[in-house]
Amino acid sequence: MKLHMKIGIISTGSELLRGIIADTNAAWMAAQLDAGGYQCDRIVAVSDELEELTAVLQWAFGAFDLVVVGGGLGPTDDDITAQAAAQAGRWTITRQPDAAEQVRARFEHIGRPMVELNLKQADLPDGCRVLENRHGTAPGFSVKTERGQAFFLPGVPSELKPMFETYVLGPLPRVTDPTLRVELRCFGRGESDIQQALKPIEQQVPGVGLSFRASFPEIGVTVNATDCAQLERAVAEVRRILGKTIFATGAVKLPAACGQVFTESGLTVATAESCTGGLIGHLITEVPGSSAYFRGGVIAYDNAVKIAALGVDPAVLEAHGAVSEPVVIAMAQGARQALNADIGLATSGIAGPDGGTAEKPVGLVHLAVVSNEGVVHKQRLFSGYGRDRVKQISAWAVLRMAFDHVKENR
Amino acid sequence: MKLHMKIGIISTGSELLRGIIADTNAAWMAAQLDAGGYQCDRIVAVSDELEELTAVLQWAFGAFDLVVVGGGLGPTDDDITAQAAAQAGRWTITRQPDAAEQVRARFEHIGRPMVELNLKQADLPDGCRVLENRHGTAPGFSVKTERGQAFFLPGVPSELKPMFETYVLGPLPRVTDPTLRVELRCFGRGESDIQQALKPIEQQVPGVGLSFRASFPEIGVTVNATDCAQLERAVAEVRRILGKTIFATGAVKLPAACGQVFTESGLTVATAESCTGGLIGHLITEVPGSSAYFRGGVIAYDNAVKIAALGVDPAVLEAHGAVSEPVVIAMAQGARQALNADIGLATSGIAGPDGGTAEKPVGLVHLAVVSNEGVVHKQRLFSGYGRDRVKQISAWAVLRMAFDHVKENR
């Protein structure tokens, strides 16, 4: 059940209207509202021209109970949101002492010199509430409007998101009967394939809705229901159909899910990367605390490195080529031994756009996981993807193999 | 110079307002318009409720010379765009024979049976022009409006994009005098700092405009002018002021710019990464053809790996700690020697959130580049950033050091 509050999201910035970036901030805020039981009614992107933005804000103040504006609070000349807000609401604008103090404190905290221009970020409508930004130098603010409230947040996603949670979403009245919801995170099948496979569930279990979210190379399946028993039944059905395609529930990414099983099993990990070029290591070390189980890796881009650093037999390389089952297994073995780890992960493939042959085309990847419990090898052909995506999906695929291997053997 | 045509993009669909997807269609169309010399003035996402969509279309018909609407042309109950358009423009709606014929032909082409429901896609406003969809079953249409024209395209990206090119962008008058534009890519100074430094240029050189785009950790400075001589003068001035902060011109990212100088100098590269965890290797290998100069690297997350794989002296590690000048230099030396490369790059730091001390806080990073020409070392404190950003900025910083080192010594 949604509360009947009219909500508008306004994003500003010429990079949106020039198509340099898509409006992922707005999508993220809309998803948070939706998860909290609120419905966003309109998302508008408008340029950072004073007249345009003022007109849009004036309209929004009258049209919505809650307005959230992202962007244009920085120190540069393009940053005119506070001025437009003041014009739209007929407020005066002056330097707000507590905002100025926050800007100063922030520069001190990050140890960078503050220039006078930065204090422009403290010039806000009189009577506004200043919202502290703990992740950047531009404070936000909120004002009372004709119909309700408007919040103004900086456009940098890492600043906007925590501020949205603290100041906008957190204080909203709790929706008393929110939709019950479970998100299952999947890897290894395409979105439409998953959608097709799960289609019957909405008919079988009344009151259940499924939604899908692709964030390459992962697919999120969200099961919505209005009642616990229905939710459980539908989730069980999704699990039965998708099986091992699901690797986690909730907001857990694959590298973090791997970290959890490595930690629980007390195992250490090392990598030997050819086509992924360091990406597996990067993904593993994005997880805070990964130094507890990740010993390191060898990026063996050149064949000489595969021989010298990983002990791959030159005769095997010669006979089978670098992109082959025996070489990728020898690489995983080598990483395990050279770095003294319990598990070795390796990739060797052709990321493209060049380097493919008829026998070994672009997108061909060999993957290996080696531990005391044995050796797992897979050959995959990720054709039709670009270089970036071949790297991404290969790194995910070998992490997924390690995840399964450790789970099965504990 | 942009043609003065007011342009609005309207996207419809509850998945946009529930934040399940970001509006990448709109961003793509805006980018196409921008490249063609046109400026999009507004992007609006609205739900597929008849009353809401009708009101938005009515407004858009009066506010813009060109309106492009994406989504809601399919056969299901949610697909109400044609109906809303008809209400907004006070047109009747009937089955259009040529549209019905296109739907039938399309199903025949893909060899799937057509159900009666699919013909709903041919129920369009009378007097409209039917737009053929060669990639899907829903035809588009265009209508004349108060101020100009409105185009209605299906929301599936692979259908919308070619139709936008054929029917919307293709027939637009060619912009004869597009803005002259140069983008300079910068790393190493903050956005507001750069803007402050460049502020006088807009006064000094008439007809010149500057715009700024931050895409962490890079800042793009775009110089716009209406005349070649002004553009050259302004660009020269930006170069004089920013100096080495600029690493490239146009659509070149730092790893590609590095690749170019490595290639031109005939030098090979190896990495030794501690806090960056493989990210430098990942960035280098995102560039197609990087195998020509990148030999590989060692991710030396654990100190034992620094000793065993990179030959760092345990006594030096003991005396100075892993995050120190002598260790990071020894790591770069070790990578160079172990991987037989001309240049060694190394990072050692504390990415956080844990592991900091009073003496060595989170964000402290040591960076080194070693070649036949000598050793470069830097100590930086990237405080106030999260783990992700400490990794990103450290990887960029050492790549930048390598870029400068090679340029200075050739």
Interface residues (C-beta under 8 A of the other chain):
Chain A: S14 E15 L16 L17 R18 G19 I20 I21 A22 D23 T24 A26 A27 W28 M29 A30 A31 Q32 L33 D34 Q39 C40 D41 R42 I43 V44 A45 V46 S47 E52 V56 G74 P75 T76 D77 D78 R106 H109 I110 G111 R112 V115 L117 N118 H135 T137 V156 S158 S211 F212 R213 T271 E273 T276 G277 G278 L279 I280 G281 H282 I284 T285 E286 P288 G289 S290 S291 F294 R295 G296 G297 V298 I299 A300 Y301 D302 A304 V305 A308 A309 A338 L339 N340 A351 G352 P353 D354 G355 R387 D388 K391
Chain B: E15 L16 L17 R18 G19 I20 I21 A22 D23 T24 A26 A27 W28 M29 A30 A31 Q32 L33 D34 Q39 C40 D41 R42 I43 V44 A45 V46 S47 E52 V56 G190 E191 S192 D193 Q195 Q196 S211 F212 R213 A214 T271 E273 T276 G277 G278 L279 I280 G281 H282 L283 I284 T285 E286 P288 G289 S290 S291 F294 R295 G296 G297 V298 I299 A300 Y301 D302 A304 V305 A308 A309 A338 L339 N340 A351 G352 P353 D354 G355 L381 S383 G384 Y385 G386 R387 D388 R389 K391
